Amino acid sequence: MLAGGTVASGANTTTGSIQDLERELEKHQAREYRRLNLAEPKWPVANPEEERKQAEQYVQRTARAWNLNMQQEAQLREKVMARLAAVEKLRPPTRYENPATYRLIRRWAGIIEDTARSNFDPGEVAQIRRIVFGTSPAAEVNAMHFPATTGGSLVLFNSGWFAFADLMSRALVLGMPTYLAQDKRLAGGTWHALSTQEAEVRKHLAQNQQILLRFYQPIYGYLTSGRGDAAPPFFFDALDEPREGAAAMYFDAMGIFVIAHEFGHAVQHSIKIPTISQRGIEDENRRRFTWEQEVQADNVGVVLGYLALERRPRNLPAILSGISFFLKCTELMERGASIIATGQENALVLSSHPPAAMRRQLMHLKLREFLRQHKGASYSDKEWEEAVADATGLERVMEIMWERTRPWFVDANRRGEKLSNNFIRK
Ligand SMILES: [Zn+2]
């Protein structure tokens, strides 16, 4: 049901196989690459036979070096081959998929799939349409979901989205000044925390102007080149320790939520057909239908995302912050696109999803209701308010950075810069 066909699904779908879906994905990608006049990507080509040969050589070498008996050698071989099989399963299904992005998507999808299986009614799980995840250079600004002609669903992320979100999570935490927070439970009693207080953030940004460039460049680069990684390579370098952890947490929680939202579409068998020709002017009915589908997918997404993070500490602030981070990134992409294309901030819409503020508000309502109903024993208003405050703080920092870099987008418009074809609706 989820990508790669790892589950021999007993789904009573009358759908084609995972392989059919993957072939359809590849056809779609080929079409989009041609339409946008893009060169085919050249990822390193895997050679499974050679890899197996090397693994066998490794087993024999190790057996000799450690003087293993036959039983020990067989055990080692089994382990090594199982690891190899796991790697093979994460191999991209088409030649257009970036192997690194694909592994990431699959990891999140695996987490969401496990969460669904351990929390949903098995009958319900069996009904879920098969999904194959992939990327497309011209997909909607983050992700889109559509039924495949062979049955099942294709979920397509914009090829650049994850590299872009990675860069944005780094820019975001760089915008937060660190301070020493007190915690008596810790040895030493203090730890480095990140501040989202307005006055401190503004002061920090005024003293570190280059942070604004790290915020501006990913948005501007993505919008004008179509590439989510359009930034100097050192933008991806490891950050200081408190920031590296925070950036990874936002990025990871966002990924889990995004996949959970798309999973929500599949759960509800919702059929949304965002073909390129239809994505222009939508009539009111069509828009209302689409928005309803999106709200339902968000409702599944927020609960599933929360449950997926449940075993981790601070899961509530993580999911709320992940959602805020995701919605803010989407919103900023739209605002940036609109200014570059028209000089005005709200003149252009890139997404068929409801406005970010509305989605956030509805998801908060949904999750709080879920927690009160199903997690009543551990739910507390105080913890809820603190988690919301964390997420609001994150949004505040992104808003301040936007406000400070907005004139640069206006300049880009005045210089006559153009949006990349990947983002132009036909
Ligand atoms: Zn959606």
Boltz pocket constraint, residues with backbone or C-beta under 6 A from the ligand:
constraints:
  - pocket:
      binder: B
      contacts: [[A, 143], [A, 145], [A, 261], [A, 262], [A, 265], [A, 293], [A, 294], [A, 297], [A, 353]]
      max_distance: 6.0
